[in-house]
Amino acid sequence: MTLEGRFDGDVVRVAGDARQRFHDARGYGYPLEGNEIALAPVEAAHLLYRGDIAVVDTRSADSRTLAFRDFLAGDHGPDFGVQFLVYADLRSRGFYLSPAREPWLESPPDAAFAVFPRGSGPSDGEIEYALQVVGERTDLSATDLQAGALAVVDEESEITYFEVSSPDISGDSASSLPTGIDADLLEDRVVVWNPPETLYERTFYGQPLEGREYDRPTLQCSLLEAAHLSRNGALELDPERVLERGRTVEGDRFDRRLAVYTALRAAGVVPKTGYKFGADFRTYASVESVDELGHSELLIRVHPADHVFEPRDIALDVRLAHGVRKTMVFALVDSTGQAGGTINWLALTRLTP
């Protein structure tokens, strides 16, 4: 028997044996008195799509029964279309999910949906993913990009899922530095004269000016490397001169990148340019010697904390990182942009639910 529902504010109420059929057995809605349940519009749309209910619209004077087509075209709030596509897709994959709001959940995450582990539902108290949902043309503020999962629906209704996590930024690369090395500041880099071999071969600063064949390399360092080294007394250069040159070359972006560079070095991670991969840095968690250098693990792109992402840029970055067997990490730097400021690290990887 097909049950009927009726609108009550922003929910659809379904009576009869709805609690047993839809909530207890299949995780839809939340229970009301007796056997009645309340459904969010996206849940009601899915049951309409399956032919399990017929909805009666009581929000207008000319009350009429809505079939799935009319219901889907109704005004159910922003992003309803893409949210329905994701809801239906995950249901077809065997997941129970519910709107991330009260009273569906006692402590809902800041997301569109709470997705439960396969075989579990709302009453089991475990959430597999806190899922955000956007269309490919919907800008996404970095402040709204939270740990959990992200579903992006493209213009042809294909869905791409990403896992969003807080990565462990740590390593055991050598960090000890010499002092007082002679160096010259050029236009956009620094030449380091007669450095100890360990500066390049153990701590991986700079590149040999002589190329691959060297006995004792003269190093050419980026302005980021030079700023970090001069701040720590390793180079006989005024740190403020290097900082000023970096800001002249890159503007405010230099301070953000230097803050991230400094944090990575403090965590025992070696950052090197990520230019070939379209990123700010590639990183090595463990460098014993440059001669035995392994593959870098992370690609890091640096943004201000209030950066606004375009979903297609996220897809491009994550796809590229995956293609070179690395993880894409976004370093979101607060407005001070200085070393010691707050950095929020977010790792994004492709997810197959």
C-alpha positions in Angstrom: 0.0 0.0 0.0 1.3 3.4 -1.0 1.1 5.9 1.9 0.4 9.6 1.6 2.3 12.4 3.1 1.4 16.0 3.9 3.4 19.1 4.3 3.7 20.5 7.8 6.1 23.5 7.7 9.4 22.3 6.2 8.8 18.6 6.8 6.5 16.0 5.2 4.5 14.0 7.7 3.6 10.4 6.9 1.2 8.3 9.0 -0.1 4.7 8.7 2.7 2.2 9.3 5.4 4.7 8.2 7.6 4.3 11.3 8.0 0.6 10.8 8.3 0.7 7.0 10.5 3.8 6.5 12.2 4.8 9.7 12.8 1.5 11.6 13.5 -0.6 8.6 15.3 1.9 6.3 16.4 4.9 8.3 14.2 7.6 6.8 13.0 10.6 8.9 12.4 10.8 12.6 9.5 9.4 14.6 6.6 11.5 15.8 3.6 10.2 17.9 2.5 6.7 17.2 3.6 5.4 13.9 3.9 8.7 12.2 7.2 10.1 11.0 8.5 13.4 9.7 10.6 13.5 6.5 13.0 16.2 5.2 12.1 17.2 1.6 15.1 15.3 0.2 13.9 12.1 2.0 10.3 12.6 0.8 11.6 13.1 -2.8 13.5 9.8 -2.6 10.5 7.9 -1.4 8.4 9.5 -4.1 11.0 8.6 -6.7 10.8 5.0 -5.5 7.0 5.1 -5.6 6.7 4.4 -1.8 4.6 7.6 -1.0 2.4 10.1 -2.6 2.7 13.6 -1.1 -0.3 15.9 -0.6 0.6 19.6 -0.7 -1.3 21.5 2.0 0.7 24.7 1.8 -1.6 26.3 -0.7 -5.4 26.8 -1.0 -5.7 24.4 -3.9 -4.3 21.3 -2.1 -3.2 18.8 -4.7 -1.3 15.6 -4.9 2.3 16.0 -6.0 4.0 13.3 -8.1 7.8 13.1 -8.0 8.2 15.4 -11.0 6.2 18.2 -9.5 7.8 17.7 -6.1 11.3 17.8 -7.5 10.5 21.1 -9.3 9.2 22.7 -6.1 10.9 25.3 -3.9 12.7 23.3 -1.2 15.6 25.6 -0.5 19.0 26.2 -2.0 21.0 23.3 -3.5 18.0 20.9 -3.2 18.6 19.5 -6.7 22.2 18.5 -6.2 21.5 17.3 -2.7 18.8 15.0 -4.0 21.2 13.5 -6.6 23.8 12.8 -3.9 21.2 11.4 -1.5 19.8 9.0 -4.2 23.3 8.0 -5.2 24.4 7.0 -1.7 21.1 5.2 -1.0 21.7 3.2 -4.2 25.2 2.3 -2.8 23.7 0.8 0.3 24.2 3.7 2.7 21.7 5.2 5.2 22.0 8.9 5.6 20.1 11.7 7.1 20.0 15.5 7.1 22.7 16.9 9.4 20.2 18.8 11.6 18.1 18.4 14.6 16.0 16.5 15.4 17.3 13.9 13.0 20.5 13.9 15.0 21.2 15.1 18.6 24.6 16.6 17.8 24.6 17.1 14.0 27.9 17.9 12.2 28.3 21.1 10.2 27.4 19.5 6.8 24.5 18.7 4.5 24.2 15.0 5.5 25.4 12.6 8.0 26.3 9.3 6.3 26.3 6.2 8.4 28.5 3.1 8.0 27.0 0.4 5.8 24.7 -1.7 7.9 24.2 1.1 10.4 21.6 3.8 10.8 20.9 6.9 12.9 20.2 4.9 16.1 23.6 3.3 16.1 25.4 6.5 17.0 28.2 6.3 14.5 28.8 8.6 11.5 31.0 7.5 8.6 31.1 10.8 6.8 29.9 14.4 7.6 29.1 15.2 4.0 29.1 18.6 2.3 27.4 18.9 -1.1 28.0 21.6 -3.8 27.5 22.0 -7.5 30.5 22.4 -9.7 29.8 26.1 -10.1 29.3 26.8 -6.4 32.2 28.6 -4.8 33.3 27.1 -1.5 34.9 29.2 1.2 37.9 27.7 2.9 36.2 28.5 6.2 33.4 26.2 5.2 35.6 23.3 4.1 35.6 21.0 7.1 37.1 17.6 7.8 34.7 14.9 6.6 33.7 14.4 3.0 32.7 16.6 0.0 30.4 15.7 -2.9 30.7 17.8 -6.0 27.9 17.4 -8.7 29.0 18.5 -12.1 26.8 19.9 -14.9 26.0 16.4 -16.2 25.0 15.2 -12.7 28.1 13.1 -12.3 29.2 13.1 -8.7 32.8 13.2 -7.4 33.5 12.5 -3.8 36.5 13.7 -1.8 37.7 12.9 1.7 38.7 16.0 3.6 41.0 15.4 6.6 43.5 17.1 8.9 46.9 15.6 7.8 49.8 14.7 10.1 52.4 17.2 9.2 55.5 15.7 10.8 58.9 14.2 9.8 62.3 13.3 11.1 64.5 15.1 8.6 67.7 16.7 9.9 67.3 20.3 11.1 70.6 21.5 12.6 72.1 24.5 10.9 75.6 26.0 10.7 76.2 29.7 11.3 77.7 32.7 9.5 77.9 31.4 5.9 78.8 34.0 3.3 76.0 34.7 0.8 74.9 37.3 -1.8 71.4 38.4 -2.4 70.6 38.5 -6.1 67.4 39.7 -7.8 65.2 36.8 -6.9 67.5 34.2 -5.2 70.6 33.9 -3.0 74.0 32.4 -3.8 75.6 30.7 -0.8 79.4 30.5 -0.9 81.5 27.7 0.6 78.7 26.1 2.7 79.3 23.0 4.6 78.3 19.9 2.7 75.6 19.1 5.2 73.6 22.2 4.3 72.6 20.6 0.9 73.3 16.9 1.3 71.7 16.4 4.8 69.3 19.2 5.3 68.5 19.7 1.5 68.7 23.5 1.2 69.2 25.0 -2.2 70.6 23.5 -5.4 74.3 23.2 -6.5 75.3 26.1 -8.7 77.7 23.7 -10.5 74.9 21.2 -11.4 75.2 17.5 -10.7 79.0 17.4 -10.8 80.5 19.1 -7.8 83.1 18.5 -5.1 81.8 21.0 -2.6 78.8 22.8 -4.0 78.1 26.5 -4.2 74.4 26.7 -3.5 71.7 28.8 -5.1 68.8 29.2 -2.7 65.3 30.4 -3.2 64.2 33.6 -1.3 62.1 31.4 1.0 65.1 29.2 1.9 67.3 32.3 2.3 64.8 34.1 4.5 64.5 31.0 6.8 68.3 30.5 6.9 69.1 34.2 7.6 66.5 34.3 10.3 68.2 31.4 12.0 71.7 32.9 11.7 72.9 30.5 9.1 73.6 33.1 6.5 75.5 36.4 6.8 72.5 38.3 5.3 70.2 40.8 6.9 66.9 38.9 7.3 64.9 42.0 6.7 66.6 42.6 3.3 65.6 39.1 2.2 62.1 39.6 3.5 61.8 42.9 1.7 63.1 41.4 -1.6 60.6 38.5 -1.2 57.7 40.9 -0.8 58.8 42.9 -3.8 58.9 39.7 -5.9 55.7 38.1 -4.6 53.7 40.6 -2.5 51.7 39.3 0.5 52.0 35.8 -0.9 55.6 35.6 0.2 54.7 36.0 3.9 52.1 33.3 3.7 54.5 30.9 1.9 57.3 31.7 4.4 54.9 31.0 7.3 54.1 27.6 5.8 57.8 26.9 4.9 58.8 27.7 8.5 56.1 25.5 10.0 57.2 22.6 7.8 60.8 22.9 8.7 59.9 23.1 12.4 57.9 19.9 12.0 60.9 18.0 10.6 59.6 18.1 7.0 61.7 19.4 4.1 59.8 21.6 1.7 61.0 22.1 -1.9 59.4 23.9 -4.8 56.3 22.3 -6.2 56.4 24.3 -9.4 56.5 21.3 -11.7 53.3 20.0 -10.1 51.5 23.4 -10.1 51.8 23.6 -6.3 53.8 25.8 -3.8 55.7 22.9 -2.3 56.5 19.2 -2.5 57.6 17.8 0.8 59.8 15.0 2.2 59.2 13.7 5.7 62.5 11.9 6.0 65.7 13.0 4.3 68.8 11.1 5.3 70.8 12.3 2.3 70.1 13.8 -1.0 71.9 10.9 -2.7 69.3 8.5 -1.3 66.3 10.8 -1.6 62.9 9.0 -1.9 59.7 10.3 -3.4 58.0 13.4 -2.0 54.7 12.6 -0.2 52.7 15.8 -0.2 51.9 18.6 -2.6 51.1 21.8 -0.7 49.2 24.8 -2.0 49.2 27.9 0.2 46.1 30.1 0.5 44.9 32.8 2.8 42.5 31.5 5.4 39.5 33.2 3.7 40.3 31.8 0.3 37.4 30.8 -1.9 37.7 27.6 -3.8 36.2 26.7 -7.2 35.3 23.0 -7.1 36.8 22.4 -10.5 40.2 23.7 -9.1 39.9 21.3 -6.2 39.2 18.5 -8.7 42.2 19.5 -10.8 44.6 19.6 -7.8 43.5 16.3 -6.3 43.6 14.6 -9.7 47.1 15.8 -10.4 48.4 14.8 -6.9 46.8 11.4 -7.3 48.4 10.9 -10.7 51.9 11.5 -9.3 51.2 9.4 -6.1 51.1 12.2 -3.7 48.5 13.8 -1.4 47.1 17.2 -2.0 47.3 19.5 1.1 46.0 23.0 1.4 47.7 25.2 3.9 45.3 28.0 5.0 47.2 30.9 6.6 45.5 33.4 8.9 45.5 37.1 8.1 48.8 37.9 9.9 50.7 35.7 7.4 53.6 35.6 9.7 55.7 32.7 11.1 54.0 31.5 14.3 50.5 32.5 12.9 47.7 30.0 12.7 47.8 27.5 9.8 44.9 25.2 9.0 46.0 22.1 7.1 43.5 20.2 5.0 44.2 17.1 2.9 41.9 16.2 0.0 41.8 12.8 -1.7 39.4 11.0 -4.0 36.8 9.0 -2.2 34.8 6.0 -3.4 32.0 5.4 -1.0 
